[in-house]
Amino acid sequence: MLDFVLYMVFSILETSAMFYLAFKVFKIDIYLIEIVFAGSLMAFVSFVLRHDYEMVLTDVFFQYLLTFCFLWLLFKIHVFYAAIMTGLAYLAYMLVQSTSYFILKLSGVYFIVIPFIPDNVYLLQLISAGLTIIIAYSVGKRRKGFDFVPDKQNYKVNIDFREIKLFILSAPALLIVIVMLILAQRYSQYFFLIPMIYAVLLYAYLYLSYKKDRTHNEFNS
C-alpha cells in the first residue's frame, strides 16, 4: 500500500510539473484541478503497467499518448499544437531528469541511503519535478514564453513551414525518449551523452518556436 501511495504521489508531481511547464512556455492559463486529475489517471495507468505487468517501455508510450490526449481533449488545445506541446514538454523534462540523475550519480548522492525515502528514484523524481516547476515559474514570471499556440480547439490553423518543422520534430520525440531509455539501461557508461542529445533537440525546438513566435507577432502587429 505504501509503495502505491508513494508511486502515485511522485508520479502526479512529475506529470503536473510537465503540464505546468508546457502551459507556462506557451502562455496558456493554468487549470490546477484538471492538471491533478490528468496526473492521477496517468499515474494509476503507469503503476499498473510497471508493477503488475512490468511493461516499462509500454508505459512510456502510454504516458506520452495520454499527455497528448489530455492536452487535446481535456485542455482543448488544437490537435496540431497539442502534438508540438507534448514533444517539447517531454524533451524538456527528460533533459532536466537525465541531467539531475547524471549529477546525483557523479556526486555519489544517488547511492546514499536517505531517511524516509525508501527508493532514491523518488529523490530523482522530486528533484526533477521541483527544478521543472522552478524553471516554468521563472519562464512565466519573466514572460519569456511563446504566443503562437491558441488555447481554443476550433481555432483555424494556418500551417506555415516553421510549424511543419516543429511538428516533424515532435513526431519522433516519443521514439527518441524510448531509445534514450534503452541506451541508458544497456550502455550506462555513455549516459553523459543523453543530456547532451536532449539539449540539442530542445534547442532546435526552442529556436524554431522563437522564429515562429517572432513571425506570428510581426503578422499581428
C-alpha positions as CSV (number, residue, x, y, z in Angstrom):
1,M,0.0,0.0,0.0
2,L,2.8,2.4,0.9
3,D,4.5,1.7,-2.5
4,F,1.3,2.5,-4.3
5,V,0.8,5.8,-2.4
6,L,4.4,6.9,-2.9
7,Y,4.3,6.0,-6.6
8,M,1.1,7.9,-7.1
9,V,2.3,11.0,-5.2
10,F,5.6,11.3,-7.1
11,S,4.2,10.4,-10.5
12,I,1.4,13.0,-10.1
13,L,4.1,15.5,-9.1
14,E,6.1,14.7,-12.2
15,T,3.2,14.8,-14.6
16,S,1.9,18.1,-13.1
17,A,5.3,19.6,-13.5
18,M,5.4,18.7,-17.2
19,F,1.9,20.2,-17.8
20,Y,2.8,23.3,-15.8
21,L,6.0,23.7,-17.9
22,A,4.1,23.3,-21.2
23,F,1.5,25.8,-20.2
24,K,3.9,28.4,-19.0
25,V,6.2,28.1,-22.1
26,F,3.2,28.6,-24.4
27,K,1.5,31.2,-22.1
28,I,-1.7,29.2,-21.5
29,D,-3.8,29.5,-18.4
30,I,-3.2,27.0,-15.6
31,Y,-6.1,24.8,-14.6
32,L,-4.8,23.1,-11.4
33,I,-7.7,20.8,-10.8
34,E,-7.6,19.5,-14.3
35,I,-3.8,19.0,-14.1
36,V,-4.1,17.0,-10.9
37,F,-6.9,14.9,-12.4
38,A,-4.9,14.1,-15.6
39,G,-1.8,13.4,-13.5
40,S,-3.8,11.0,-11.2
41,L,-5.1,9.0,-14.1
42,M,-1.7,8.8,-15.8
43,A,0.0,7.8,-12.5
44,F,-2.5,4.9,-12.0
45,V,-2.1,3.6,-15.6
46,S,1.7,3.8,-15.1
47,F,1.6,1.9,-11.8
48,V,-0.5,-0.9,-13.3
49,L,1.7,-1.2,-16.3
50,R,5.0,-1.1,-14.4
51,H,4.2,-3.0,-11.2
52,D,1.6,-5.5,-12.4
53,Y,2.8,-6.2,-15.9
54,E,6.5,-4.9,-15.8
55,M,5.9,-3.2,-19.2
56,V,8.2,-0.1,-18.8
57,L,8.5,0.9,-22.4
58,T,4.8,0.3,-23.0
59,D,4.2,2.6,-20.0
60,V,6.4,5.3,-21.6
61,F,4.3,5.1,-24.8
62,F,1.0,5.3,-23.0
63,Q,2.2,8.2,-20.8
64,Y,3.2,10.2,-23.9
65,L,-0.1,9.3,-25.7
66,L,-2.1,10.3,-22.6
67,T,-0.3,13.6,-22.3
68,F,-1.2,14.4,-25.9
69,C,-4.8,13.3,-25.5
70,F,-5.3,15.4,-22.3
71,L,-3.8,18.5,-23.9
72,W,-6.1,18.0,-26.9
73,L,-9.3,16.8,-25.4
74,L,-9.2,18.0,-21.7
75,F,-7.4,21.3,-22.1
76,K,-8.9,22.0,-25.6
77,I,-5.6,22.7,-27.3
78,H,-5.8,22.3,-31.1
79,V,-4.6,18.8,-32.0
80,F,-1.7,20.1,-34.2
81,Y,-0.4,22.2,-31.3
82,A,-1.1,19.6,-28.7
83,A,1.5,17.3,-30.5
84,I,4.0,20.1,-30.5
85,M,3.5,20.9,-26.8
86,T,3.7,17.2,-25.9
87,G,7.0,16.8,-27.7
88,L,8.5,19.9,-26.1
89,A,7.3,19.0,-22.6
90,Y,8.8,15.5,-22.7
91,L,12.1,16.6,-24.2
92,A,12.5,19.4,-21.6
93,Y,11.6,17.2,-18.7
94,M,13.8,14.4,-19.8
95,L,16.7,16.9,-20.2
96,V,16.1,18.0,-16.6
97,Q,15.8,14.5,-15.3
98,S,18.7,13.0,-17.1
99,T,20.9,15.9,-16.1
100,S,19.8,15.6,-12.5
101,Y,20.5,11.8,-12.5
102,F,23.9,12.4,-14.0
103,I,24.9,14.9,-11.3
104,L,23.5,12.9,-8.5
105,K,25.3,9.7,-9.7
106,L,28.5,11.6,-10.3
107,S,28.5,13.2,-6.9
108,G,27.5,9.9,-5.2
109,V,24.3,11.3,-3.7
110,Y,22.1,8.9,-5.6
111,F,23.6,5.9,-3.8
112,I,23.3,7.4,-0.3
113,V,20.6,5.9,1.9
114,I,18.3,8.8,2.8
115,P,15.9,8.5,5.7
116,F,12.1,8.4,4.9
117,I,12.9,7.8,1.2
118,P,12.7,4.1,0.5
119,D,13.9,4.4,-3.1
120,N,16.2,7.0,-4.5
121,V,14.2,7.0,-7.7
122,Y,11.7,9.1,-5.6
123,L,14.5,11.5,-4.8
124,L,15.3,11.9,-8.5
125,Q,11.6,12.4,-9.3
126,L,11.3,15.1,-6.5
127,I,14.4,17.0,-7.7
128,S,13.4,16.8,-11.4
129,A,9.8,17.9,-10.8
130,G,11.0,20.7,-8.4
131,L,13.5,22.0,-10.9
132,T,10.9,21.8,-13.7
133,I,8.4,23.8,-11.7
134,I,11.0,26.4,-10.8
135,I,12.0,26.8,-14.5
136,A,8.4,27.0,-15.6
137,Y,7.6,29.6,-12.9
138,S,10.6,31.6,-13.9
139,V,9.6,31.5,-17.6
140,G,6.1,32.7,-16.7
141,K,7.3,35.4,-14.3
142,R,9.6,36.8,-16.9
143,R,7.0,36.3,-19.7
144,K,9.6,34.5,-21.9
145,G,7.2,32.0,-23.4
146,F,5.6,31.8,-26.9
147,D,2.3,33.2,-28.1
148,F,1.6,31.3,-31.2
149,V,-0.3,28.4,-29.7
150,P,-4.1,29.1,-29.4
151,D,-5.9,27.7,-26.4
152,K,-9.1,27.1,-28.5
153,Q,-9.8,23.8,-30.3
154,N,-11.9,25.4,-33.1
155,Y,-9.1,27.9,-34.0
156,K,-8.4,27.9,-37.7
157,V,-4.7,26.8,-38.1
158,N,-2.8,28.4,-40.9
159,I,0.2,26.0,-41.1
160,D,3.4,27.5,-42.3
161,F,6.8,25.9,-42.9
162,R,8.1,26.6,-39.4
163,E,5.1,24.9,-37.8
164,I,5.6,21.9,-40.1
165,K,9.2,21.6,-39.0
166,L,8.1,21.8,-35.3
167,F,5.6,19.1,-36.0
168,I,8.1,16.9,-37.7
169,L,10.4,17.4,-34.7
170,S,7.6,16.4,-32.4
171,A,6.8,13.2,-34.3
172,P,9.9,11.2,-33.3
173,A,10.1,12.7,-29.8
174,L,8.5,9.6,-28.3
175,L,10.8,7.3,-30.2
176,I,13.8,9.4,-29.1
177,V,12.8,9.1,-25.4
178,I,12.4,5.3,-25.6
179,V,15.7,4.9,-27.4
180,M,17.4,7.0,-24.8
181,L,16.0,4.9,-22.0
182,I,17.2,1.7,-23.7
183,L,20.6,3.2,-24.2
184,A,20.7,4.3,-20.5
185,Q,20.0,0.7,-19.4
186,R,22.4,-1.1,-21.8
187,Y,25.2,1.3,-22.2
188,S,25.3,3.2,-18.9
189,Q,28.9,4.2,-19.5
190,Y,27.7,6.6,-22.2
191,F,24.9,8.1,-20.1
192,F,26.6,11.5,-20.2
193,L,25.7,11.8,-23.9
194,I,22.0,11.5,-23.2
195,P,21.5,15.0,-21.6
196,M,23.6,16.4,-24.5
197,I,21.3,14.8,-27.1
198,Y,18.2,16.1,-25.3
199,A,19.8,19.6,-25.1
200,V,20.4,19.7,-28.8
201,L,16.9,18.6,-29.6
202,L,15.4,21.0,-27.2
203,Y,17.5,23.9,-28.6
204,A,16.1,23.1,-32.0
205,Y,12.6,23.1,-30.6
206,L,13.1,26.5,-28.9
207,Y,14.8,28.0,-31.9
208,L,12.0,27.1,-34.2
209,S,9.4,28.2,-31.7
210,Y,11.2,31.6,-31.3
211,K,11.3,32.1,-35.1
212,K,7.6,31.1,-35.4
213,D,6.6,33.4,-32.5
214,R,8.5,36.3,-33.9
215,T,6.8,35.8,-37.3
216,H,3.4,35.5,-35.5
217,N,3.9,38.7,-33.6
218,E,5.1,40.6,-36.7
219,F,2.0,39.4,-38.5
220,N,-0.3,40.5,-35.7
221,S,1.3,43.9,-35.2
